[in-house]
Amino acid sequence: MKNEIYVHFHPDERPFVDRASEWIERAAYNHEVKLTDFLDPRQADIVTSLVNRRPDVALRLTGGYEGAERRRAIIAPDYRDLDSEPEGIAVLAVAGGTQGHLELEHGDYLGALLGLGIKRDRIGDIHVHEDGCHCLVTEEIADYLNIHLRQVHRVHVLTDILPLQQLRPAAQAMEEMNLSVASLRLDGIASDVHRISRSKIVDPIRAGRCRVNWKVEEDPSAPLKAGDVVSVQGLGRFKVLLVEGVTKKGRMRVKIGKFI
């Protein structure tokens, strides 16, 4: 049975598939309710696909606000009212985002949280504002962070815990790029976006350091389409916003949004 399930997933995903399968089995047979830590979109897709195989198990994904990227899963027997189950998400407000012309970015806040010994899956989306940021975290660690987070990068900060209703979502900034490419191959577009040679982008892709829609992609020739999100470890990520058509010379016009 497991081999039938594994065939649908990358080998690197098998440990998570095993964990998710256990959560679902416990909900079905032991009538347990499982509230996971924050899942990335790929992990959420895996949980959803596994739950869909079990009509006696229900699933709710929640990230604290509409459109959240990182979300917690509530997995329970199908007779439970999941809307009444607590999300277990708190908003950690961090104030003091600029000091001495030093502007803090998403990575600065994430690094400060991880530096306190917090695991990545305890942290949801991070919304950076001019005057600080709102970090979504599991309720279990909110008080600890509120006490101990006093510095981000080289900036001294103050923190507070807010109810979810006071969350201020921030749209992630993108640098738009218009490219003319020979094809929609992953390696060609990624090399143009990151301004490095195609030969240098192929190695990290083949080494499993590239994800398309949060799923490992090791084929440099894999075709991209509008809506795809591509991340390459160490280089950042981008989104294919639009495939605009073909030029007179037979090249394809593509609009890219590079996350900054």
C-alpha positions as CSV (number, residue, x, y, z in Angstrom):
1,M,0.0,0.0,0.0
2,K,2.8,2.4,0.9
3,N,4.6,1.8,-2.4
4,E,1.4,2.7,-4.2
5,I,1.4,6.0,-2.3
6,Y,5.1,6.7,-2.6
7,V,5.0,6.6,-6.4
8,H,3.1,9.9,-6.4
9,F,5.8,11.8,-4.4
10,H,9.5,12.6,-4.6
11,P,11.7,10.3,-2.6
12,D,12.8,13.3,-0.4
13,E,9.1,13.7,0.6
14,R,8.6,10.2,1.9
15,P,9.4,11.0,5.6
16,F,6.7,13.7,5.5
17,V,4.3,11.4,3.7
18,D,4.8,8.8,6.5
19,R,4.1,11.4,9.2
20,A,1.0,12.7,7.5
21,S,-0.3,9.2,6.9
22,E,0.1,8.5,10.6
23,W,-1.9,11.6,11.5
24,I,-4.7,10.5,9.2
25,E,-4.7,7.0,10.5
26,R,-5.0,8.2,14.1
27,A,-7.9,10.4,13.1
28,A,-9.7,7.5,11.3
29,Y,-9.1,4.8,13.9
30,N,-8.4,6.5,17.2
31,H,-10.7,9.5,16.7
32,E,-7.9,11.9,17.4
33,V,-7.7,15.5,16.4
34,K,-4.3,16.6,15.1
35,L,-3.2,20.3,14.8
36,T,0.0,20.3,12.9
37,D,2.7,23.0,12.9
38,F,2.9,25.3,9.9
39,L,3.1,23.5,6.5
40,D,4.5,25.0,3.3
41,P,2.2,24.8,0.3
42,R,3.7,21.5,-1.0
43,Q,3.3,19.9,2.4
44,A,-0.3,21.1,2.5
45,D,-0.9,19.6,-1.0
46,I,0.5,16.3,0.3
47,V,-1.8,16.2,3.3
48,T,-4.8,17.2,1.2
49,S,-4.1,14.4,-1.3
50,L,-3.8,11.8,1.4
51,V,-6.9,13.0,3.3
52,N,-8.9,12.8,0.0
53,R,-8.2,9.1,0.0
54,R,-10.1,8.7,3.3
55,P,-13.8,9.7,3.3
56,D,-13.9,9.3,7.1
57,V,-11.3,12.0,7.7
58,A,-11.8,15.7,7.5
59,L,-9.2,18.5,6.9
60,R,-9.0,22.2,7.5
61,L,-6.0,24.3,6.5
62,T,-5.6,27.7,8.2
63,G,-2.8,30.3,8.2
64,G,-4.5,33.0,10.3
65,Y,-5.8,35.0,7.3
66,E,-7.2,34.6,3.8
67,G,-4.5,33.8,1.3
68,A,-1.8,32.6,3.8
69,E,1.1,30.7,2.2
70,R,2.1,28.7,5.3
71,R,-0.8,27.0,7.0
72,R,-1.6,24.7,9.9
73,A,-3.6,21.6,9.2
74,I,-6.4,20.4,11.5
75,I,-7.0,16.7,10.8
76,A,-9.9,15.0,12.5
77,P,-12.7,12.4,12.1
78,D,-15.3,13.5,9.6
79,Y,-17.9,14.1,12.3
80,R,-16.0,16.8,14.0
81,D,-16.9,20.5,13.3
82,L,-13.5,21.8,12.2
83,D,-14.6,25.4,12.1
84,S,-14.9,25.4,15.9
85,E,-11.5,23.9,16.4
86,P,-8.9,26.5,17.6
87,E,-6.2,27.5,15.1
88,G,-3.5,28.0,17.7
89,I,-2.1,31.0,15.8
90,A,-0.8,34.2,17.4
91,V,0.4,37.5,15.9
92,L,3.8,38.6,17.2
93,A,4.1,42.3,16.5
94,V,7.7,43.5,16.3
95,A,8.3,47.3,16.4
96,G,11.5,49.1,15.6
97,G,12.0,48.1,11.9
98,T,14.5,50.9,11.0
99,Q,17.5,52.3,12.9
100,G,20.4,54.2,11.5
101,H,19.0,53.9,7.9
102,L,19.1,50.1,8.3
103,E,15.9,48.6,6.9
104,L,15.0,45.2,8.1
105,E,13.8,42.6,5.6
106,H,11.9,39.3,5.8
107,G,15.1,37.3,6.1
108,D,16.3,39.4,9.1
109,Y,13.1,38.7,11.1
110,L,13.1,35.0,10.2
111,G,16.8,34.7,11.1
112,A,16.2,36.4,14.5
113,L,13.4,34.0,15.3
114,L,15.4,30.9,14.3
115,G,18.4,32.3,16.3
116,L,16.3,31.9,19.4
117,G,16.1,28.1,18.8
118,I,12.7,28.2,17.1
119,K,12.1,25.6,14.4
120,R,10.9,26.9,11.0
121,D,7.6,25.0,11.2
122,R,6.6,27.0,14.2
123,I,6.6,30.1,12.2
124,G,3.9,31.1,9.6
125,D,3.9,34.0,7.2
126,I,5.9,37.1,8.1
127,H,4.5,40.5,7.1
128,V,7.1,43.3,6.9
129,H,6.0,46.9,7.3
130,E,7.9,50.2,7.4
131,D,7.6,50.3,11.2
132,G,8.3,46.7,12.0
133,C,6.5,43.4,11.2
134,H,3.7,41.0,12.1
135,C,4.9,37.4,12.5
136,L,2.4,34.6,12.6
137,V,3.6,31.9,15.1
138,T,2.1,29.0,16.9
139,E,0.5,30.0,20.2
140,E,2.7,27.7,22.1
141,I,5.8,29.8,21.5
142,A,4.3,33.3,21.4
143,D,5.0,34.1,25.0
144,Y,8.6,32.9,24.8
145,L,9.2,35.1,21.7
146,N,7.5,38.0,23.3
147,I,10.0,37.8,26.2
148,H,13.2,37.0,24.4
149,L,13.1,38.7,21.0
150,R,14.9,41.9,21.6
151,Q,17.1,42.3,18.6
152,V,16.7,41.8,14.9
153,H,20.0,42.0,12.9
154,R,21.6,45.0,14.7
155,V,18.3,46.7,15.6
156,H,16.8,46.7,19.0
157,V,13.1,45.9,18.9
158,L,10.0,45.7,21.1
159,T,7.4,43.0,20.8
160,D,3.7,42.4,21.7
161,I,1.2,39.7,21.1
162,L,-1.9,40.7,19.2
163,P,-5.2,38.9,18.4
164,L,-5.5,37.6,14.8
165,Q,-8.1,40.3,14.0
166,Q,-5.3,43.0,14.3
167,L,-3.0,41.3,11.8
168,R,-1.8,43.7,9.0
169,P,-1.1,41.5,5.9
170,A,1.6,42.9,3.6
171,A,1.9,42.0,-0.1
172,Q,5.3,40.6,-0.9
173,A,7.3,43.0,-3.1
174,M,8.1,41.8,-6.6
175,E,10.5,43.1,-9.2
176,E,8.8,42.6,-12.6
177,M,10.9,41.5,-15.5
178,N,10.0,41.1,-19.2
179,L,12.0,38.3,-20.8
180,S,12.3,37.0,-24.4
181,V,13.2,33.3,-24.2
182,A,13.6,30.5,-26.7
183,S,11.4,28.2,-24.7
184,L,9.7,27.8,-21.3
185,R,12.4,25.5,-20.1
186,L,13.1,25.8,-16.3
187,D,16.9,26.2,-16.8
188,G,16.5,28.9,-19.5
189,I,14.1,31.1,-17.6
190,A,15.9,30.6,-14.3
191,S,19.3,31.6,-15.8
192,D,17.8,34.8,-17.3
193,V,16.0,35.7,-14.0
194,H,19.1,35.2,-11.9
195,R,21.5,36.6,-14.6
196,I,23.8,33.6,-14.5
197,S,24.8,31.2,-17.3
198,R,22.6,28.2,-18.1
199,S,25.4,25.8,-17.3
200,K,25.6,27.3,-13.7
201,I,21.9,26.9,-13.1
202,V,21.7,23.3,-14.3
203,D,23.9,22.0,-11.4
204,P,21.7,23.1,-8.5
205,I,18.6,21.9,-10.4
206,R,20.0,18.4,-10.9
207,A,21.3,18.4,-7.3
208,G,17.7,18.8,-6.0
209,R,18.1,22.4,-4.9
210,C,15.3,23.7,-7.0
211,R,11.6,23.6,-6.3
212,V,8.7,24.4,-8.6
213,N,5.5,25.1,-6.7
214,W,7.4,23.9,-3.6
215,K,8.0,20.5,-5.2
216,V,11.6,19.3,-5.9
217,E,12.3,19.5,-9.6
218,E,15.5,17.9,-10.9
219,D,14.8,18.2,-14.6
220,P,16.4,21.3,-16.2
221,S,14.2,20.9,-19.2
222,A,10.9,20.9,-17.3
223,P,8.5,23.4,-18.9
224,L,7.1,26.3,-16.8
225,K,3.7,27.9,-17.1
226,A,1.9,31.0,-15.9
227,G,1.4,30.8,-12.1
228,D,4.4,28.6,-11.4
229,V,6.6,29.6,-8.4
230,V,10.3,28.7,-8.7
231,S,12.8,28.8,-5.9
232,V,16.5,27.9,-6.2
233,Q,18.4,27.5,-3.0
234,G,20.8,30.4,-2.5
235,L,19.3,32.5,-5.3
236,G,15.8,33.3,-4.2
237,R,12.5,32.7,-5.9
238,F,10.3,34.1,-8.7
239,K,6.9,33.6,-10.2
240,V,5.9,33.3,-13.8
241,L,3.2,36.0,-14.1
242,L,2.3,35.8,-17.7
243,V,3.2,34.1,-21.0
244,E,2.4,36.8,-23.4
245,G,2.9,35.1,-26.8
246,V,5.5,34.6,-29.5
247,T,7.6,37.3,-31.2
248,K,8.2,37.5,-34.9
249,K,11.5,35.8,-34.4
250,G,9.8,32.8,-32.8
251,R,10.8,33.7,-29.2
252,M,8.4,33.7,-26.3
253,R,7.6,36.8,-24.3
254,V,7.3,36.1,-20.5
255,K,6.6,38.4,-17.6
256,I,8.3,37.3,-14.4
257,G,7.9,38.6,-10.8
258,K,11.1,38.2,-8.8
259,F,10.5,38.3,-5.0
260,I,12.6,40.9,-3.3
